[in-house]
């Protein structure tokens, strides 16, 4: 998982956050939250465990390099990951945590030549990934005009997390991430309610719902609350998901052909990568269309 994911920039859809382009400051921050595998020491291929399944062809323990990782920290089967049984690698997104840990926290020292840093680096990586995921959501919240009443609270949370990402390894490893996620979740819920309130009509509430395999073809889910919903293998063909809150929704193998997700909020690249779409699927401009669609 040490090379860039199989995605390409989306140029058709807009983010639906209001008139005008994405603010320049937000754009720069978004770039920092995208994986730059060339500046990372293959951390996702080493630090994280995976079990043999339909997503991974073999078992791997945390802290043990994947057997496909080469000496230059590149993946030896990057172009054939799905064919070789490693579809899970094409779905994963570190939100730029890999290069942050490699180049900032550890100042460019890699775990192979500076073996004393390996354990600490592997412990910090999953923490940093969660922090960067929160930064992705908070950055998006600041780009949403309708959420302006909550922007001051969002900025405070974002500044605090950004400061933490610049801390040393010991401080990062000791961070109470669950508590931090809980605090940020409350702020993001306020943002969600402000954005979705502007959508006319009654909005559906499927927060945390079990919608696995649900038949939602052509469904009107505009402005719906789908936070944490289980949409695994759901048929969302042609569904209207504009301004829907999709934070934490499980979209694995969800059918999104012809669906409209422009303006959906808190959607991530990992969710898009895990779903099944095609050229007719409309996604936010901040995300990329997976090449395997």
C-alpha positions, 0 to 999 in steps of 0.5 A, spaced: 500 500 500 505 504 499 504 507 492 498 512 490 491 509 489 488 508 483 484 514 482 484 520 477 482 527 479 474 528 478 473 534 474 465 534 473 462 535 479 462 540 484 462 540 492 455 543 493 458 547 498 455 554 496 457 559 490 464 560 488 471 555 488 473 552 494 477 557 498 485 557 497 487 556 504 482 550 504 485 547 498 492 547 500 490 544 507 486 538 503 493 537 499 496 536 505 491 531 507 492 527 501 497 521 501 504 522 498 506 515 498 513 518 495 514 521 501 512 515 506 516 509 508 511 504 506 508 505 513 501 502 511 504 496 508 508 495 515 505 498 521 498 495 520 495 488 520 491 485 515 487 478 515 487 473 509 480 474 506 477 477 500 480 483 501 487 480 502 491 474 500 495 473 506 495 474 513 500 480 516 501 482 523 502 489 525 509 491 525 511 486 519 512 488 512 508 486 507 512 481 503 510 485 497 514 491 499 520 492 496 527 495 499 525 502 496 518 502 500 514 501 493 509 496 492 512 490 488 505 489 485 502 496 485 499 495 478 496 488 479 493 489 487 486 487 485 488 481 481 493 478 486 488 479 491 489 485 495 483 489 493 483 492 500 490 496 499 486 499 493 481 502 498 485 504 504 487 512 505 491 514 510 489 522 509 496 524 508 498 521 515 504 517 512 508 523 509 507 527 516 509 521 520 515 520 516 518 527 514 515 531 520 514 526 526 521 523 525 524 528 520 526 523 514 529 517 518 526 511 516 525 505 520 530 500 516 536 505 517 534 507 523 531 501 527 531 504 533 525 508 531 521 503 528 516 501 534 515 508 535 513 510 528 509 504 527 505 506 534 504 513 531 502 512 524 495 509 526 494 515 531 496 520 526 491 517 521 485 518 525 488 525 527 488 527 519 481 524 518 478 529 523 482 534 519 479 532 513 472 533 516 474 539 519 477 542 513 470 541 509 466 544 515 470 550 514 468 550 506 461 549 507 457 556 507 451 554 510 455 552 516 458 559 518 455 559 524 459 553 527 465 555 523 468 559 530 468 552 533 470 548 527 476 552 527 478 551 534 478 544 533 482 544 527 487 548 530 488 544 536 488 537 532 493 541 527 498 543 533 497 535 536 500 533 529 506 537 530 508 534 536 513 529 538 512 521 537 511 520 545 506 525 545 502 523 539 502 516 542 499 518 548 494 522 545 486 520 547 484 519 540 477 516 542 475 522 547 478 527 541 473 524 536 467 524 541 468 532 541 469 533 534 463 529 532 459 533 536 462 539 532 461 536 526 454 534 527 452 541 528 455 542 521 451 537 518 444 539 521 446 546 519 447 544 512 441 539 511 436 544 514 437 548 508 434 542 504 427 543 502 422 537 505 422 532 510 429 529 510 430 521 512 434 519 518 438 513 517 443 514 522 447 507 524 441 504 520 442 497 518 441 498 510 446 492 508 443 490 501 437 495 501 434 496 495 434 504 494 435 504 487 433 511 485 431 513 492 431 520 494 436 521 500 437 528 499 439 531 505 439 524 509 442 523 515 446 516 514 451 517 519 454 510 520 449 507 516 451 500 514 450 500 506 454 494 504 452 492 498 446 496 498 443 498 491 443 506 490 443 506 483 441 513 481 439 515 488 440 522 490 445 523 495 446 530 495 447 534 501 446 527 505 451 526 511 455 520 510 460 520 515 462 513 517 457 510 512 460 503 510 459 503 502 463 497 501 460 494 494 454 499 495 452 500 487 453 507 486 452 507 478 448 513 476 448 516 483 449 523 485 453 524 491 455 532 489 454 536 495 454 530 500 458 531 506 463 528 510 464 523 504 472 520 504 476 517 498 476 511 502 468 510 502 468 512 494 474 507 493 470 501 497 463 502 493 462 500 486 460 506 481 462 508 474 462 513 469 455 516 471 456 516 478 457 524 480 462 525 486 464 531 490 470 535 486 474 534 492 475 526 491 477 522 485 474 517 481 477 510 482 480 507 476 477 500 478 470 503 477 
